[in-house]
């Protein structure tokens, strides 16, 4: 009986999150068309230990230049087959409109379930951000709900939807302010090429609450992803 109530609860949480973000006070927004490519590699080091590596270039200014690069390795430990904890590091420099270096340490809890035919992922991540020229360490909490629903009986093709909310836990001079930071809503299609390789494509809306009097940002993102399990 518990499994029957999980999916509606997750969908409700995702919907409330999205509506809650939309209800926040709005300022004028700058918009941009971007293209993000995510290359992810994961391998089992043992029955319980997992390694993860991600590279993600992001093209901005109407897909004309490199806006940000993410290089993110992590080590995970399985508490249960569907629950794991992680410690990772991210180098995430911004290249435009001007270069601004950033390093991150992060911890995350990952929970994966299958409800009827749908795979449900809940990911909670805590980041410590070390941003060039910002006065102090910025701490950010983010939570993502991801749903993958198969379109075929062999699960080679699936519809994907996710929503992720970012919240700054403190304010830093010349850096992020405490409170809502951004929201990412994604819809796409996933193709399982073989047991090791999956590819994914879709559209992502990224609403960013800029600090202080700067205009907010709305990013319309064309997303391409590849996940390889070694």
C-alpha positions in Angstrom: 0.0 0.0 0.0 2.9 2.4 0.7 4.1 2.2 -2.8 0.7 3.3 -4.2 0.9 6.6 -2.3 4.5 7.5 -3.1 4.1 8.7 -6.7 1.2 11.1 -6.0 3.1 12.5 -3.1 6.2 13.0 -5.2 4.2 14.6 -8.0 2.4 16.9 -5.5 5.7 17.9 -4.0 7.1 18.8 -7.4 4.0 20.7 -8.4 3.9 22.7 -5.1 7.6 23.5 -5.5 7.0 24.9 -9.0 3.9 26.9 -8.0 5.7 28.2 -4.9 8.6 29.4 -7.0 6.2 31.1 -9.4 4.6 32.9 -6.5 7.8 34.6 -5.4 8.1 38.3 -6.0 9.4 38.9 -9.5 11.7 41.5 -11.0 12.4 42.2 -14.6 14.2 39.3 -16.2 16.9 39.0 -18.8 16.4 36.0 -21.1 18.9 33.9 -23.0 18.9 30.8 -25.2 21.5 28.3 -24.0 22.7 24.8 -24.8 24.0 22.5 -22.1 25.8 19.2 -22.8 26.3 16.8 -19.8 28.7 13.8 -20.0 28.4 11.5 -17.0 30.5 8.4 -16.1 29.8 6.1 -13.2 31.5 2.9 -12.0 31.2 0.6 -9.0 34.4 0.4 -7.0 33.0 -2.4 -4.8 29.6 -3.6 -3.7 29.1 -0.5 -1.7 31.4 2.2 -3.1 30.7 4.1 -6.3 32.6 6.7 -8.3 31.1 9.4 -10.4 32.6 12.0 -12.9 30.8 14.7 -14.9 31.8 17.2 -17.5 29.2 19.9 -18.5 30.0 22.8 -20.9 27.2 25.4 -21.1 26.9 27.7 -24.1 25.2 31.0 -23.6 24.5 34.3 -25.3 22.1 32.6 -27.8 24.4 29.6 -28.0 27.4 31.7 -29.3 30.0 31.3 -26.5 31.1 29.3 -23.5 29.2 30.6 -20.5 30.1 28.1 -17.8 32.1 24.8 -17.4 31.4 22.2 -14.7 33.9 19.5 -13.9 32.4 17.4 -11.0 33.8 14.1 -9.5 32.3 12.4 -6.5 32.5 9.3 -4.3 29.4 7.5 -3.1 28.5 4.9 -0.5 25.4 2.7 -0.7 23.5 2.6 2.6 21.0 0.3 0.8 20.6 -0.8 -2.8 18.4 2.3 -3.6 19.9 4.8 -1.1 23.4 6.4 -1.3 25.4 9.2 0.3 28.0 11.2 -1.6 31.0 13.6 -1.2 32.1 15.5 -4.2 34.0 18.5 -5.6 33.1 20.8 -8.4 35.1 23.3 -10.5 32.5 25.5 -12.0 34.1 28.7 -13.5 32.0 31.3 -15.3 33.5 32.5 -18.6 31.0 35.2 -19.7 30.2 38.1 -19.5 33.6 37.9 -17.6 35.7 35.2 -16.0 34.8 34.4 -12.4 36.3 31.3 -10.8 34.4 29.0 -8.5 35.1 25.9 -6.5 32.5 23.8 -4.6 32.5 21.0 -2.1 29.2 19.1 -1.9 27.4 16.4 0.0 24.3 14.7 -1.3 21.7 12.0 -0.4 20.3 10.1 -3.4 17.1 7.9 -3.1 15.8 5.9 -6.0 12.5 4.0 -6.2 10.3 2.4 -8.8 6.6 3.1 -8.4 4.6 0.9 -10.7 6.5 1.5 -14.0 7.9 4.9 -13.1 11.4 5.4 -11.7 11.5 8.2 -9.1 14.7 9.9 -8.0 15.0 12.3 -5.0 18.3 14.0 -4.7 19.2 16.5 -1.9 22.6 18.3 -2.2 24.3 20.7 0.1 27.0 22.8 -1.5 29.8 25.0 0.0 30.7 27.5 -2.8 34.0 29.3 -2.9 33.4 32.1 -5.5 36.1 34.5 -6.7 35.8 38.0 -5.1 32.9 36.9 -2.9 33.4 37.6 0.8 33.2 34.2 2.4 31.7 30.8 1.7 28.2 30.6 0.2 26.2 27.6 1.4 23.4 26.4 -0.9 20.8 23.7 -0.5 19.2 22.1 -3.6 16.6 19.4 -4.0 15.6 17.6 -7.2 12.7 15.3 -8.0 13.1 13.3 -11.3 10.5 11.0 -12.9 11.3 8.5 -15.7 8.3 6.8 -17.3 8.9 4.1 -19.9 7.3 4.4 -23.3 8.1 0.8 -24.4 8.0 -2.5 -22.6 11.8 -3.0 -22.8 12.3 0.5 -21.3 14.6 1.6 -24.2 12.5 4.8 -24.6 11.2 6.9 -21.7 9.7 10.2 -20.9 11.6 12.3 -18.4 10.5 15.1 -16.1 12.3 16.8 -13.3 12.1 19.9 -11.0 15.0 21.2 -8.9 14.9 24.1 -6.4 18.0 25.9 -5.2 18.0 27.9 -1.9 20.9 29.9 -0.4 21.3 29.4 3.3 23.4 32.5 3.9 24.5 35.8 2.3 28.0 36.8 1.2 29.3 40.2 0.3 29.6 40.5 -3.5 28.0 37.0 -3.8 24.7 35.2 -3.4 22.0 36.4 -1.0 20.2 34.2 1.5 16.8 32.9 0.2 15.5 31.5 -3.1 18.2 31.2 -5.7 16.8 29.4 -8.8 14.5 26.7 -10.2 15.0 24.3 -13.0 12.1 22.5 -14.7 13.0 19.9 -17.4 11.1 17.7 -19.8 12.7 15.3 -22.3 13.2 11.9 -23.8 15.6 9.2 -22.6 17.0 6.4 -24.8 18.7 3.4 -23.4 21.2 2.4 -26.1 22.5 -0.6 -24.2 22.8 -1.7 -20.6 25.8 0.7 -20.1 24.8 3.8 -22.2 21.9 6.2 -22.0 21.3 9.4 -24.0 18.8 12.1 -23.2 17.5 15.3 -24.9 15.0 17.9 -23.9 14.1 21.4 -22.9 14.9 23.0 -19.6 13.6 26.3 -18.1 16.0 27.8 -15.6 14.6 30.8 -13.6 17.4 32.5 -11.6 16.8 35.1 -8.9 19.8 37.5 -9.2 21.2 39.0 -6.0 20.4 42.6 -5.0 19.2 44.9 -7.7 20.4 42.9 -10.7 17.8 41.7 -13.1 16.6 38.1 -12.8 17.5 35.6 -15.5 15.4 33.3 -17.5 17.3 30.7 -19.4 15.7 28.6 -22.2 18.0 25.6 -22.4 18.4 22.9 -25.1 19.8 20.0 -23.1 21.8 17.0 -24.4 23.0 14.3 -22.0 25.0 11.1 -22.0 25.2 8.7 -19.1 27.7 5.8 -19.2 28.0 3.2 -16.5 31.3 1.4 -16.6 
